């Protein structure tokens, strides 16, 4: 008898919270259920919904091989073991759009993903998407590709977190934050509890195969300097900001805000949350 949810990367920064909220089986190297293992292959066969969060998130050039091995080949390996009885919810990234995203007030799924400033991490996730689409068509499983923007969660042991958590940690400890481009880079933020709502909405929907941009959208988008100030107000500690004129590198989008109209129309989901309450625990 198949169980409902399995989360790969279930001991990672987002995975810990996602697995707990869904009551999911936690799959990861610490459980002996890492990618490419017979144990994970067996576990996949006994679950209906696979949330694939396992990834190598590193943008340095020397990490390219590891990104392609884990993100691309790992996804290909996983998809080759799914059947028409499965639903795969694949966590991808806004980074697949590269610098193309800079030209949109809110980025739609039709934004080009051709090579334009992306690093190996972004390209490995794009390739993972393509593997998933190929195998979904061939093997008949449902597929939702979720291109995540700046999703954040409370840190857990061994998982220091992403941009929002790094900001919050520095601010609480009085450490300076250096922001390029005078802190004008824009990101839309989303707490992990809303990501869980998206995952549930995907499963409940009639979507067979599709791709969605997932983030806070325009209502929760801020320049990074403003985001740091807001975290400081929530924490009761003013941030120590060092603003520079240094231009962002090509693989660090100047502006990224998710266009959520497709997710709203097809999944019936829109983000509704108390940002300050969420930031308090980041």
C-alpha positions in Angstrom: 0.0 0.0 0.0 1.4 3.3 -1.0 1.9 6.1 1.6 1.3 9.7 0.6 4.3 11.9 0.8 8.1 11.5 0.6 10.5 14.5 0.7 14.0 14.1 -0.7 16.4 16.5 1.0 14.1 16.1 4.0 16.9 17.1 6.4 17.8 20.2 4.5 17.0 23.9 5.2 13.5 23.8 3.7 13.0 20.0 3.7 12.9 19.7 7.5 9.9 22.1 7.7 8.2 20.7 4.6 8.4 17.1 5.7 7.2 17.9 9.2 4.2 19.9 7.9 3.2 17.2 5.5 3.8 14.3 7.8 6.1 13.0 5.1 8.7 10.3 5.0 12.1 12.0 5.2 14.6 10.9 2.6 18.2 11.9 2.7 21.7 10.7 3.1 21.4 10.8 6.9 18.6 8.2 6.7 20.5 6.0 4.2 17.9 7.2 1.6 20.2 9.4 -0.5 20.0 9.7 -4.3 21.3 6.8 -6.3 20.7 4.3 -3.4 18.7 1.1 -3.7 17.0 2.1 -0.4 15.6 5.3 -1.9 14.5 3.4 -5.1 12.5 1.0 -2.9 11.0 3.9 -0.9 9.9 5.7 -4.0 7.9 2.6 -5.0 5.9 2.9 -1.8 4.9 6.5 -2.0 2.5 8.4 -4.2 3.8 12.0 -4.0 7.5 12.8 -4.2 8.6 16.3 -3.2 12.1 16.5 -4.7 14.1 19.1 -2.7 17.4 17.3 -2.6 20.0 19.6 -4.3 23.5 20.8 -4.3 23.1 24.6 -3.9 26.5 26.1 -4.6 27.4 28.8 -7.1 31.2 28.8 -7.1 32.8 27.6 -10.4 34.5 24.7 -8.7 31.2 23.3 -7.6 29.9 22.8 -11.1 30.6 19.0 -11.3 28.8 18.4 -8.0 25.8 20.5 -9.1 25.4 18.5 -12.3 25.9 15.2 -10.5 23.3 15.9 -7.8 20.8 18.2 -9.4 20.8 16.9 -13.0 21.8 13.3 -12.8 20.1 12.8 -9.4 16.8 14.0 -10.8 17.2 11.9 -13.9 17.9 8.8 -11.7 14.8 9.6 -9.6 12.5 10.2 -12.5 13.5 6.9 -14.2 12.0 5.1 -11.2 8.6 6.8 -11.1 5.4 5.4 -12.7 2.0 6.6 -13.7 1.0 6.2 -10.0 3.3 9.0 -8.9 3.1 12.8 -8.6 6.5 14.6 -8.7 6.7 18.1 -7.3 10.1 19.3 -8.4 11.8 22.2 -6.7 13.6 24.3 -9.3 14.8 27.9 -9.0 14.3 31.4 -10.3 17.9 31.3 -11.3 17.1 29.3 -14.5 16.0 32.7 -16.0 19.4 34.3 -15.5 19.6 37.9 -16.4 16.5 37.6 -18.6 14.5 38.2 -15.4 15.9 41.7 -15.0 13.7 42.9 -17.9 10.4 42.1 -16.1 8.4 43.9 -13.4 7.1 40.4 -12.5 8.6 37.4 -14.1 6.2 35.0 -16.0 6.9 31.4 -16.8 7.4 32.5 -20.5 10.6 34.4 -19.6 13.4 32.9 -21.6 15.7 30.4 -20.0 18.4 30.5 -22.7 21.9 31.0 -21.4 22.3 34.6 -20.2 24.5 34.8 -17.1 23.4 31.6 -15.4 26.0 29.7 -13.4 26.3 25.9 -13.2 23.9 25.6 -10.4 21.1 27.3 -12.4 22.0 25.3 -15.5 22.0 22.1 -13.6 18.5 22.8 -12.3 17.3 23.7 -15.8 18.6 20.4 -17.0 16.8 18.7 -14.1 13.6 20.2 -15.3 14.1 18.9 -18.8 14.9 15.4 -17.5 11.7 15.5 -15.4 9.6 16.6 -18.4 11.0 13.8 -20.6 10.4 11.1 -18.1 7.0 12.4 -17.1 5.9 12.1 -20.8 7.5 8.7 -21.2 6.5 7.1 -17.9 3.2 8.9 -17.3 3.6 10.5 -13.9 2.2 13.9 -12.9 4.7 16.7 -12.7 4.7 20.2 -11.3 7.9 22.1 -11.7 8.2 24.9 -9.1 10.6 27.6 -9.8 11.1 29.0 -6.4 12.1 32.5 -5.5 13.3 33.6 -2.1 11.7 31.0 0.2 12.8 31.2 3.8 12.4 29.2 7.0 13.7 29.1 10.6 17.2 27.7 10.6 17.7 24.2 11.9 20.9 22.4 13.1 23.4 22.1 10.3 21.2 24.2 8.0 22.1 27.9 8.2 19.5 28.9 5.6 19.3 31.2 2.7 19.3 35.0 2.1 16.6 35.9 4.6 18.1 33.7 7.4 21.6 35.1 6.7 20.3 38.6 6.9 18.4 37.9 10.2 21.4 36.1 11.8 23.8 39.0 10.9 21.3 41.6 12.2 20.6 39.8 15.5 24.3 39.5 16.1 25.3 43.1 15.1 27.3 41.9 12.2 27.6 44.2 9.2 25.8 43.3 6.0 27.5 44.3 2.7 25.0 45.0 -0.1 26.0 45.6 -3.6 24.4 48.2 -5.9 23.4 50.3 -2.9 21.0 47.5 -1.8 18.7 48.1 -4.7 18.5 44.5 -5.8 14.9 43.3 -5.4 13.6 39.9 -4.2 10.2 38.6 -3.4 10.1 36.5 -0.2 7.9 33.6 0.9 7.8 31.7 4.1 8.1 27.9 4.0 4.5 27.5 5.3 3.3 29.0 2.1 5.4 26.6 0.0 3.6 23.8 1.9 0.3 25.3 0.8 1.6 25.3 -2.8 2.5 21.6 -2.6 -0.9 20.7 -1.3 -2.5 22.8 -4.0 -0.6 21.1 -6.7 -1.7 17.6 -5.6 -5.3 18.7 -5.2 -5.4 20.4 -8.7 -6.1 18.8 -12.0 -2.7 19.8 -13.4 -1.0 17.0 -15.3 2.3 18.6 -16.3 3.2 22.2 -15.8 5.6 24.8 -14.5 4.9 27.5 -12.0 6.9 30.5 -10.6 6.5 30.5 -6.8 7.4 33.4 -4.5 5.9 36.2 -2.6 5.0 38.1 -5.8 4.7 41.9 -6.0 3.0 42.3 -2.6 6.0 40.8 -0.8 8.9 42.2 -2.9 11.5 44.5 -1.5 14.9 46.0 -2.3 17.4 44.2 -0.2 18.3 47.3 1.9 14.6 47.7 2.7 14.3 44.1 3.6 17.2 44.3 6.0 15.6 47.4 7.6 12.4 45.5 8.0 14.1 42.5 9.6 15.9 44.9 12.0 12.6 46.4 13.1 11.1 43.0 13.7 14.2 41.9 15.7 14.5 45.2 17.5 18.1 45.6 16.3 18.9 48.1 13.6 21.0 46.5 10.8 24.6 47.6 10.2 24.6 48.1 6.4 27.6 48.6 4.2 26.2 49.7 0.9 28.6 49.6 -2.1 28.4 50.7 -5.8 29.6 47.3 -6.9 27.5 45.9 -9.7 25.9 42.5 -9.2 27.6 39.7 -11.2 25.8 38.3 -14.2 24.5 35.3 -12.2 22.9 37.5 -9.5 19.7 38.9 -10.8 19.2 42.7 -10.2 15.5 42.3 -9.9 13.4 39.2 -9.4 9.7 39.2 -8.6 7.5 36.3 -9.3 4.4 36.7 -11.6 1.9 34.5 -9.7 -1.0 34.7 -12.1 -0.5 31.2 -13.5 -0.2 29.7 -10.0 -3.3 31.6 -9.0 -5.3 30.6 -12.0 -4.4 26.9 -12.1 -3.6 26.1 -8.5 -6.0 28.5 -6.8 -3.1 29.7 -4.6 -2.0 33.2 -3.7 0.3 34.1 -0.8 -1.4 35.5 2.2 0.8 35.7 5.3 1.9 38.1 8.0 5.4 39.0 6.9 6.6 40.4 10.1 5.5 37.3 12.1 7.3 35.1 9.6 10.5 37.2 9.7 10.6 37.1 13.5 11.4 33.4 13.2 13.7 33.5 10.2 
